[in-house]
Every structure is written in C-alpha cells, then in structure tokens.
Amino acid sequence: MIELKQVSKTFVSKKSTVKALDNVSIHVKKGEIYGVIGYSGAGKSTLIRCVNMLEKPSEGEIDVNGVSMTKLSTNKLREARQNIGMIFQGFNLLKTATVYENIAIPLKLTGIAKTEIDERVKKYLAVVGLEAKADSFPSQLSGGQKQRVAIARALSHEPDVLLSDEATSALDPETTESILSLLLKINKEFGITILLITHEMHVVQKICDRVAVMENGKVIEEGKVIDIFSKSTTDTTKKFINSLFPEDIPTEVLNSLNEQGPVIRLSFVDHSTGKPALAEVAKKFEVYTNILSGNIVQLKNEPYGRMVIHLQGIQEQTEAAITYLEAEGVHVERVNL
C-alpha cells in the first residue's frame, strides 16, 4: 500500500548540510496501522511529508497504492494527493470559518457538487461525533474537538490512506485516548490504511500493528509491535519501551541481589500472561522468587506483560528455573549492570 524504497532526503543550506533521511525502506500493508517512532530530530516528520511529496526525496522511490509518487507530474501529483488524507499536530483549521466550512471548502476547491459536499460534511461530522458543532468556530472548540474536525476534513475526501503527523502530542492524556480510539474506529470501519508518526510509545502500544523505530535518519528496528516489545535489540527502542515499564531499581540493590542469584526480566506474550509461571517455579525448583517490578499492558491485538524478578538459590536450580520459564513461552533477559 505504502512503500518507501531506499529513500534519502538531504537539506542543503549555505552553512550546513543535513541528511534527514538516510536510505530508509519501509512497507505499510493495506488496512494496517503502522507507526514510526523516534525522538526529536530522528527524521520521522520528514519521512511522512515525503509520502505525499510535501518534501521531495533526494533519492529513492515512494509508491502509494501502486502509484509512483516520485515520478508524477504536478497535475498528476495533485490528483494522487486526493487519495491521501493528512492530520497535523496543530490542526491547521481556518480560524474565520465554521466547522462545517472547514470541511466543505477543501471539497469545493476539488470541484465536488454542492449536494455531495453537504452529504459528506454531515456524514463525517457524525463519524467524529461533532454534528452539534457544525456552526461553531475553531476558537469555540477544545483541542480534542479541533483534532476531530481535522480528521473529518481528511476523511471527507474519502482517501485510502491517512497520514497522522504527531496528531495527539498537543493533547491531554484523556483526549489522546479518545482520538486514538477514533483512529481505531476509522481503520476498522472504513479500512483506511494509517501511517502515523509519534514520540510516544503509548500511541504505538494502543493502536499500531507494526512499528519502525528511527534514529539519526535511519530505521534501526522494525516489525510487529509485539515482537518489538518482547525482542527489542537497540538501546533507543528499549528506552521507549521502558517508558511504559518503569523499573527504578537502585544500582546498589541490583548489585547486592546479583550476588545471591540472577536478576531477570520476564516478558509475557498473549497466552503466557495468564499462566502462574512464578508459582510453578517456586514449586518445581529450590529457588525463592522476589518480584522487583511488573506491569501488564494491552497492545492492539494482545496483552503484553513485563516483570523484573530476583531468583535466589544455587546456580543449578536458578538456571533450571530459567530454562523452564523459556519453555513456557516466557522471554527471559538477564539484568546486568
């Protein structure tokens, strides 16, 4: 559906040259929600702006729904963009236009008949739950309501693809939850493919099927969300995941515990989250288990749990316990300083 092939983007000024994207390749499948996460300056905003050619790549190819965006003429590109909706962090609403007009004006500019415009505006205001706000102005709306108007405006063109550029980063936690639930609803009911960028792992956890982690203009890890959570390999990815699972175990405590037996991090995926694994370990092996931290979160398609524990006992028994846990489908990682 969306494919970036070895895409690079370099910004050149009199004083400097900045490579914002460095040989990036990703493939977003039809009907999925795909997240791109990274810290400020990672290149994620440049990436999403390249998809609809708001930024032209320096190198590489971009295909959207079978159309090679990098090879289109100006007129053809304008047509192709009609099939790509986009929502922004800053909403980008016309301040002097009503909610109704903010959705209707872009449709009018594309030559759609007045009766159809009216139908679409009312339809998509209903989808986002703002039918009663049609005659309100942006200044009379909350941040969440403004973003819902922006989503309705994007949907009114009935695109196959929706791009989300940090759409929830300016919102409070409760409003963020409601917007994420709305994006899930849109994805499910309309089958729209969503590509979103964010710096919040909670957004990825809540709604994404797959995710790419970016750093210094490169994709450093990519895959199913559950695999990234349970089998991450880079420090940057682990930092994002740790934001959902704060451990905060003092160094002195870890050093002391490691002298008495291994400290391990357990990842429980899907069915393994419901198993009494630690209770079985205590029964089967001569070890004492001490839970240091733990939490279970709901990903889009399955639960994921993580726990840090200390196994106290002789090495033969602690190693046997770890082998048992792995056989039960629990991912085990040793916590060493």
Order of alpha helices (4+ residues) and beta strands (2+ residues): beta-beta-beta-alpha-beta-beta-alpha-beta-alpha-alpha-alpha-beta-alpha-beta-alpha-beta-beta-alpha-alpha-alpha-beta-alpha-beta-beta-alpha-beta
